[in-house]
Amino acid sequence: MQAGGANWRVLGAHETDDKGVRKPVRVLGIDPGFRLTGYGIVDTDGQQSRWIASGVIDARRFDGTAERLAVIHQGVAEQIAEHRPTEMAVERVFVAKNADSALKLGQARAAAICASFGHDTAIAVHEYAAREVKQAIVGRGGAAKEQVAHMVCVLLGIDHDLQADAADALGIALCHAHMRSASRRIAEAMS
């Protein structure tokens, strides 16, 4: 899905205009999954974030591991080529009770991260635990997925329901936008 509105030129993380005003940074959020991988793209200027696109890469039509990983890699690579993010935020794998599920999730995550390699400009990759994302978006690390999805829509002004994996990916992108803004303010205060 595409969002309407003004187009911002995507610049590097620390570029400013001639008046010293920070330009927006484009962040690709990834919610990795072996069957469904969510993606969400936002522009952020450190104070405000704007929805660009979101959706799901569906690998369920394939049974084999290699085919599913190829679909995930290709789908993420297509989003990178189309939207040209300068930063990527990926959900960190949690330790699951089922080792096979954790392995598959790790492989899906790796396929998505590897799609960020080899582009004209480097894409910085950042990782966040699910609890960090929930804390940044809802204010509570134990928040339900529905609360995260609701707050993502509120924060980005989205007036329709999002598929769960796409909402999670936008939440990851917003978490990174908030964290990078806080880190920048801390660095400025320390200098």
Phi and psi in degrees as a GROMACS rama.xvg file:
@    title "Ramachandran Plot"
@    xaxis  label "Phi"
@    yaxis  label "Psi"
@TYPE xy
-113.363  146.41  GLN-2
-101.056  148.589  ALA-3
-84.8456  -171.868  GLY-4
110.969  -178.371  GLY-5
-65.9413  146.779  ALA-6
-94.3801  128.547  ASN-7
-99.5611  141.61  TRP-8
-76.5029  132.377  ARG-9
-84.1812  123.685  VAL-10
-123.811  171.31  LEU-11
-64.4989  168.88  GLY-12
-61.5283  -25.1963  ALA-13
-120.701  13.6361  HIS-14
-79.5158  145.587  GLU-15
-130.493  163.071  THR-16
-81.8206  -174.624  ASP-17
-68.2158  -11.9783  ASP-18
-100.545  5.77872  LYS-19
83.0501  11.1617  GLY-20
-84.8405  130.265  VAL-21
-65.9711  137.208  ARG-22
-88.8947  155.054  LYS-23
-62.9445  151.103  PRO-24
-114.714  138.697  VAL-25
-96.8174  125.73  ARG-26
-116.926  130.417  VAL-27
-102.127  116.447  LEU-28
-95.847  137.786  GLY-29
-126.04  126.676  ILE-30
-107.758  94.0302  ASP-31
-70.9199  143.676  PRO-32
-155.845  147.8  GLY-33
-72.8543  -27.9994  PHE-34
-101.045  -49.1399  ARG-35
-127.744  126.105  LEU-36
-114.409  120.354  THR-37
-86.3694  147.259  GLY-38
-133.772  147.638  TYR-39
-148.031  135.726  GLY-40
-123.588  128.448  ILE-41
-131.824  152.365  VAL-42
-102.539  137.277  ASP-43
-136.115  140.964  THR-44
-110.754  10.886  ASP-45
96.0595  -16.447  GLY-46
-122.236  -31.6713  GLN-47
-139.207  144.78  GLN-48
-120.485  148.254  SER-49
-129.56  131.064  ARG-50
-69.013  131.853  TRP-51
-109.697  -52.6041  ILE-52
-161.375  160.352  ALA-53
-162.179  159.96  SER-54
172.547  -165.085  GLY-55
-133.735  137.784  VAL-56
-97.4062  115.369  ILE-57
-100.659  111.405  ASP-58
-104.633  9.39235  ALA-59
-66.4614  -20.7997  ARG-60
-71.4442  -11.0134  ARG-61
-110.091  143.869  PHE-62
-93.5073  -33.1364  ASP-63
-77.4732  145.612  GLY-64
-60.2443  -48.8762  THR-65
-60.4881  -41.3121  ALA-66
-65.4893  -42.3966  GLU-67
-63.7157  -43.7259  ARG-68
-64.0754  -36.7311  LEU-69
-64.3476  -40.6502  ALA-70
-62.8662  -44.0948  VAL-71
-62.693  -48.4153  ILE-72
-59.0136  -48.4941  HIS-73
-64.4618  -41.3908  GLN-74
-62.7341  -43.353  GLY-75
-67.4458  -42.0309  VAL-76
-60.0829  -38.1198  ALA-77
-64.4017  -41.8286  GLU-78
-64.8094  -39.1526  GLN-79
-64.6016  -44.9507  ILE-80
-63.3762  -40.1749  ALA-81
-74.717  -41.6248  GLU-82
-106.414  -13.0687  HIS-83
51.9558  56.874  ARG-84
-68.9208  153.707  PRO-85
-101.618  -14.5349  THR-86
-140.659  149.131  GLU-87
-126.556  137.965  MET-88
-121.765  128.067  ALA-89
-125.451  140.259  VAL-90
-69.4519  132.093  GLU-91
-72.2624  141.707  ARG-92
-71.5305  133.119  VAL-93
-95.7798  158.633  PHE-94
-80.0331  115.613  VAL-95
-96.9723  161.293  ALA-96
-70.2717  -30.0007  LYS-97
-95.5807  109.822  ASN-98
-62.5883  -37.702  ALA-99
-63.569  -42.0167  ASP-100
-64.5317  -42.1788  SER-101
-63.8215  -39.5704  ALA-102
-64.029  -46.3803  LEU-103
-62.7752  -40.7315  LYS-104
-63.0177  -42.0533  LEU-105
-62.904  -38.2599  GLY-106
-66.8642  -41.5343  GLN-107
-63.269  -41.5133  ALA-108
-61.6518  -44.9878  ARG-109
-63.3995  -40.158  ALA-110
-61.1283  -41.2359  ALA-111
-66.9666  -45.0162  ALA-112
-63.778  -42.4831  ILE-113
-62.2808  -26.0409  CYS-114
-65.6075  -18.2019  ALA-115
-82.351  -8.98918  SER-116
-82.7459  151.627  PHE-117
78.6518  26.9206  GLY-118
-101.268  167.664  HIS-119
-55.1117  -40.9431  ASP-120
-118.694  145.395  THR-121
-66.8467  142.041  ALA-122
-110.761  115.025  ILE-123
-71.6211  132.592  ALA-124
-109.242  129.698  VAL-125
-124.955  150.323  HIS-126
-123.062  142.196  GLU-127
-138.779  138.128  TYR-128
-73.5662  153.776  ALA-129
-55.9518  -39.3903  ALA-130
-64.1808  -36.1962  ARG-131
-65.1407  -41.5162  GLU-132
-63.4687  -48.583  VAL-133
-61.2545  -40.4867  LYS-134
-63.0573  -43.8083  GLN-135
-68.2904  -34.6679  ALA-136
-90.9591  -43.8636  ILE-137
-103.702  -26.4436  VAL-138
96.747  5.44205  GLY-139
-145.991  122.052  ARG-140
-65.7124  -18.5518  GLY-141
-100.951  18.4866  GLY-142
-63.0084  150.719  ALA-143
-74.9684  155.16  ALA-144
-57.7005  -35.3924  LYS-145
-65.7791  -35.924  GLU-146
-66.0836  -41.0911  GLN-147
-62.2896  -47.9634  VAL-148
-59.3831  -42.5271  ALA-149
-62.3746  -47.4736  HIS-150
-66.9313  -34.8453  MET-151
-58.7557  -46.7566  VAL-152
-62.9612  -41.58  CYS-153
-64.3183  -48.7813  VAL-154
-64.8922  -32.1947  LEU-155
-102.593  1.84583  LEU-156
66.9858  33.2754  GLY-157
-89.6565  126.745  ILE-158
-103.97  19.5349  ASP-159
-138.687  162.844  HIS-160
-70.2182  143.546  ASP-161
-106.591  148.925  LEU-162
-62.4523  143.722  GLN-163
-54.884  -44.5561  ALA-164
-68.9434  -34.1943  ASP-165
-68.172  -41.1878  ALA-166
-62.7734  -42.0611  ALA-167
-61.9844  -41.8268  ASP-168
-64.68  -40.4755  ALA-169
-64.6549  -37.165  LEU-170
-61.3842  -40.2358  GLY-171
-65.2408  -42.9561  ILE-172
-63.068  -42.3781  ALA-173
-66.5761  -39.3887  LEU-174
-56.8956  -46.0273  CYS-175
-63.9112  -40.8822  HIS-176
-58.8692  -43.1176  ALA-177
-67.2598  -43.4135  HIS-178
-67.0191  -40.8487  MET-179
-68.5842  -34.3461  ARG-180
-66.7914  -44.9698  SER-181
-63.9367  -42.1426  ALA-182
-62.1642  -41.0924  SER-183
-63.7745  -43.006  ARG-184
-64.9015  -39.7896  ARG-185
-63.119  -45.3703  ILE-186
-61.3924  -41.2866  ALA-187
-65.6484  -37.8102  GLU-188
-69.0503  -30.5972  ALA-189
-79.5538  -20.6789  MET-190
